[in-house]
């Protein structure tokens, strides 16, 4: 029996009734590069044709800027499947994306020293 609000795709005892990669038609490569921290947001453009219920759910989650990781968590789908769904929506103009903003450089000495100090305290 489906839990309240979960729709026909979830079952209390069995869990998800549709395998995650079925949602993306078996595709594992998104058409655009998306990082887990990339921000996606709906553009207001309605996709032409039927994309599927998961596409509609993803689009609904993207009314405000949200990370790819957050969309995956909300949809309860693997990140790679979510990236394929989101890239479909970007391709049809329903979503826009921007890369994550990093406020530090990967070789920032103070960051590396803080990590090293934290590791030393754990040992």
Buried (B, 14 or more C-beta within 10 A) or exposed (E): EEEEEEEEBBEEEEEBEEEBBEBBEEBEEBEEEBEBEBBBBBBEEEBEEEBBEBBEBBBEBBEEEBBBBBBBEBBEBBBBBBBBBBBBBBEBEBBBBEEEEEEEEEEEEEEEEEEEEEEEEEE
